[in-house]
Amino acid sequence: TNSRRPWVSDCIERFAPELGEVFDRTERAPRVVYARECLKPSRREQSAQMYPTRRRSNVDHTPPSEEEMTEEMTKAKFAAMKQEAELFYTRYPGQSWKNILSCGDMRYEHFAVQELSFKRVPVGKERLRTKSQVLPATPTVSELALRLQFCKLMLPAYIFYDGDFEMDLQ
């Protein structure tokens, strides 16, 4: 997620407290990755942290443009996806990447998974299959429930499909 800690645990506590035990278990719990935490600070940010008084008068309080925000969110998602894919696909030496599946409600998630696939240097005869879904950003509760049922049915088909795909459902 590109949200800030502790957004996921706050949402679970508020909207689905029965899921708390699923996320709290020690084995086979879903991993929550805060993508922004995977980004390395830029030189400008590092400088501002090291010399805050030097920067105080030059701080630009202009909010980032939509393009700048998309670029930053794409970088964060890319860093998080790369970290998790490398963690997942290093369970034994020489393991090849097979499937990367991204389901998200923002286009930058699609851009990030495409970049991850594009920048991957294959090992041996590796054949990476990249699968991306861009989902509606503001579904109603009934649409969300229907989407979860649909995903539960379709997930095996997505995984076993021997190719790449992109779905834009916005």
N, C-alpha and C positions, 0 to 999 in steps of 0.2 A: 504494500500500500504506500501511496505517496503522502498519506496523512502523517500526523505527528503522534508519537507515543504520548499517552496510552489510549489512543482512539479506539483500537479494536477491543481491548478489555473493557473500556467504558461502554461501548455499544453492546457487548455481550451481557454485561451486568444490567444494562438498562432495558434491552429489548429481548434478550434470549438467555436469561440466567441459567436455564437448564443445560446450555452448551458449555458453561463454565468448567464442568468436570471433564469434558472432552479436551479442552485446551490446557487444563491443568495436569493431566496425567503425565507420567514420566516417560512412557513408551508410546510410540505411534501417535503422538499428538500432532495436530496441524502446526506447521511452522508459520509464524507471522514475521514478515520481514518489512521493516520500515525503510523504504527505498532511499529516502534522503540521507539516512545514516550510512549508506554504502558509498555515497559520494565523497571524494576527497575535496577538502576546501580549496577554493581557487587561491591564487597568489594574493589577489586583492583582499580576500577574506582573511587569509593568514596575516597579512600586513596589518589589517585593521585590528585583529585580535592582539597582535604583538605591540602595536603602538596606537592604542585607542585615542589618545589625546591628539596625536598628529592628524588623525582622520576626522575628528569631531566636526571641524568647520567645513570639511569638504564632503560630508555625507550627503548623498543624493537621495532624497526621500520620494522620488518619483516611482510610482509602482511600475513593475516590469510590464512590457507590452505582452499581448497574447502570444506573439511569436516567441518572445524571450521565455515566457512561462512554459510554453510547449517544449522548447529546447531543453530547459532545465529539468522538467518532469521526464522527458525522454531519456536524458542522461542518467537520472536517478533510477528509472526503471531498468535501463540497460545494465547499470552497475549491479543492481539487485538480482536481475535474471542471470547475469553472468556468474555471479557469486554462487547462486543456488544451483545452476546447471553444473558448474565445476564441482561443487560439493556432491551432487547426486551422481555424476558420471565419473567419479574417481574411487569407486568402491573396490575396484581391483585394477592392477596395472594394465595399461593399454586399452581400457574400456572405451568403446566408441559411443558417441552421442547418437541417439536414434530418433527420438521425438521431443520436440519442444512445443507445448500447447499453451497458448495465451488466450484467456477469456477476460476481457475487461471492457469497461464502459467509456474509455477514452482512447482517442486515436494514437496518442503517444505511446500507449502500451503496444499497439500494433507496430509502430515505428521501431520501438525498442527491440521487439522480438525479431523483426526483420533484420535489424542491425546485428543482433547477436548471431543470427544464422549466417549473415554475409561475412562477418569477421572471423568466424570459426575456421581454424586450420584443421582439416580432417586428419584423422589418424588412420593409416592404412586404407582399407576399402570402405571407410565410414560413409554412410549415406544418411545425412540428417534430414528429417522431415519436419518442416515448420508449419504449424497449424495455428491460425489466428482468428479470433472472433472479436468483433467490436459490437458490444451490446448496447441497447438503449440506456441512456444516462440517468433518466428519471422515471423508472417504471412505477406503476401503481403496485399496491400490495398484491392484488390478484395476478397482475402480470409477472411479478417476481415469483410467486408461488408456481405459476404455470411454467415459467422459465426453469425453475429448479427441477420440476418433474421431467421436463423435456431434456434437460442436461443429464439427468440420471439415466434416461433411456439412451441418449445419443453418445455419451462418453466412451463406451466401448468401441463404437463405430469410428469415432474420431481417432482413437488410439491405434486401432488396427488398420486404418486406411493407409495404404502404402504410397503416400505422396504428400505434397504440400497442399494447403488450402487457405484461403482467406474468405471470411464471411463478414460483411458489414451489415449488421441488422439495425442500424440507426435509422 
